[in-house]
């Protein structure tokens, strides 16, 4: 969707449409797409975004997660929970890898398609923001505009949380807005 076919890594191009449909169904049923805002004092915006894609399975079926990990070129981590539950998961947290994977799974997703679309938009928006921030001069002179653009990304994250029925979020776009003490991004939209 947001990745040009030529930019998709070869290992993903080799995945058949049948396997892509299977993986999308697995993600829809026993998977998760999530994005969180966390505080980070060491960065210019004072907040960071964490994006994740996860598949869950019973410990007795860990081989399924290991197979999916192999399919995705061994990126990410298979985790066996030690909390007494019978669950293990396979998690990918690299936004570039998530973008590539979602691009091939997107046409087959049903339940998580709106979430995937928002996450792909968030990844694209964050990449553009990172490019602006990479030049110190433009960052210093445009910090309020950059913060307003980041706040729009945070509002998309709120939408993802709403679609995921998240209840225990500590940091929302409102938290970021209050921290920045800026006006509504709608009022600054003409400046962006």
C-alpha positions in Angstrom: 0.0 0.0 0.0 2.7 2.5 1.0 5.6 0.5 -0.3 6.5 0.5 -4.0 6.6 -3.2 -5.1 10.2 -2.7 -6.2 11.1 -1.7 -2.6 9.6 -4.8 -1.1 12.4 -7.2 0.1 12.9 -10.3 -2.0 12.0 -12.7 0.8 8.5 -11.1 1.0 8.1 -11.2 -2.8 8.6 -14.9 -2.6 5.5 -15.4 -0.3 2.7 -16.8 -2.4 -0.8 -15.2 -2.4 -2.1 -18.2 -0.6 0.5 -17.9 2.2 -0.2 -14.1 2.4 -3.9 -14.8 2.8 -3.1 -17.4 5.5 -0.8 -15.0 7.4 -3.4 -12.1 7.1 -6.1 -14.5 8.5 -3.8 -15.5 11.3 -3.1 -11.8 12.1 -6.8 -11.0 12.0 -7.6 -13.9 14.3 -4.6 -14.5 16.6 -2.6 -11.4 16.0 -2.2 -7.8 17.1 -1.2 -4.5 15.5 -0.5 -1.8 18.0 1.1 1.6 18.4 2.0 3.4 21.6 3.2 6.8 22.6 5.9 6.8 25.3 7.8 9.6 27.0 11.4 10.0 25.9 13.3 13.0 27.3 16.3 12.3 25.1 14.5 13.2 21.8 13.4 16.5 20.4 9.7 15.9 20.6 10.0 14.4 24.1 7.8 11.5 23.0 8.5 8.4 20.9 6.2 6.0 19.0 6.5 2.3 19.5 4.9 0.2 16.7 4.4 -3.6 16.9 3.0 -6.5 15.0 2.4 -9.7 17.0 1.1 -13.2 16.5 -0.1 -15.3 19.5 -0.4 -19.0 19.9 -0.5 -21.8 22.5 2.9 -22.9 23.7 2.3 -26.4 22.2 2.0 -24.7 18.8 5.1 -22.6 19.0 6.3 -24.2 15.8 3.7 -22.2 13.9 5.3 -19.0 15.2 8.8 -20.2 14.4 7.6 -21.0 10.9 6.1 -17.4 10.5 9.4 -16.0 11.8 11.3 -18.0 9.2 8.9 -16.7 6.5 9.7 -13.2 7.6 13.4 -13.7 7.2 13.9 -14.3 11.0 13.1 -10.8 12.0 11.6 -10.3 15.4 11.4 -12.5 18.5 9.4 -15.5 19.6 8.7 -15.1 23.3 7.5 -17.8 25.6 5.6 -16.1 28.4 6.7 -17.1 31.9 3.6 -15.8 33.7 2.0 -19.2 34.0 -0.2 -18.7 30.9 0.0 -21.2 28.1 0.7 -18.4 25.5 3.7 -17.5 23.4 4.0 -14.8 20.9 6.1 -13.6 17.9 6.7 -9.9 17.9 8.2 -7.6 15.3 8.9 -4.0 16.4 10.9 -2.6 13.5 8.6 -0.1 11.7 10.3 -0.7 8.3 9.8 -4.4 8.5 6.2 -3.9 9.7 5.5 -1.6 6.8 6.8 -4.2 4.3 4.9 -7.0 5.9 1.6 -5.0 6.1 2.0 -4.0 2.5 1.9 -7.7 1.4 -0.8 -8.7 3.9 -3.0 -5.6 3.5 -5.1 -6.9 0.5 -6.1 -10.0 2.5 -6.8 -8.5 5.9 -10.5 -8.2 6.9 -10.8 -7.4 10.6 -7.5 -5.5 11.1 -7.5 -3.7 7.7 -8.5 -0.3 9.1 -5.8 -0.6 11.8 -3.2 -1.6 9.3 -4.1 1.4 7.1 -3.7 3.8 10.0 -0.4 2.2 11.1 0.9 2.4 7.5 0.0 6.1 7.5 1.6 6.6 10.9 4.9 5.0 9.7 4.8 7.2 6.6 4.1 10.4 8.7 6.9 9.5 11.2 9.4 9.0 8.4 8.6 12.4 7.0 8.9 14.0 10.4 12.2 12.3 11.0 13.5 13.8 7.7 12.5 17.3 8.9 14.0 16.8 12.3 17.3 15.4 10.9 18.3 19.0 10.1 18.9 20.8 13.4 18.4 24.3 11.8 15.0 23.5 10.4 14.0 21.7 13.6 14.8 24.6 15.8 13.0 27.2 13.7 10.0 25.0 13.0 9.5 23.3 16.4 5.9 24.4 16.9 5.0 23.3 13.4 6.8 19.9 13.9 5.0 19.5 17.2 1.6 20.2 15.6 2.4 17.6 12.9 3.5 15.1 15.6 0.3 15.7 17.4 -1.7 14.7 14.3 0.2 11.5 14.3 -0.7 11.0 17.9 -4.4 11.5 17.0 -4.1 8.7 14.5 -2.6 6.6 17.3 -5.7 7.4 19.4 -7.8 6.0 16.5 -5.8 2.8 16.4 -6.3 2.4 20.2 -10.0 3.0 19.7 -10.2 0.3 17.0 -8.2 -2.1 19.3 -10.5 -1.3 22.3 -7.5 -0.3 24.3 -8.4 0.7 27.9 -5.2 1.1 29.8 -3.4 3.8 27.8 -1.4 6.3 29.8 -0.3 8.7 27.1 -2.8 9.9 24.4 -2.7 12.8 22.0 -4.3 14.9 24.7 -1.3 14.2 27.0 1.0 15.3 24.2 -1.0 18.4 23.5 -1.0 19.4 27.1 2.7 18.8 27.3 3.4 21.0 24.3 0.8 23.6 25.4 -0.2 24.3 21.8 -3.5 25.2 20.2 -5.5 22.6 18.4 -3.7 21.3 15.2 -6.7 22.4 13.2 -5.9 26.0 14.0 -2.3 25.5 12.9 -3.1 23.4 9.8 -2.5 26.2 7.4 1.1 26.5 8.7 2.0 22.8 8.1 
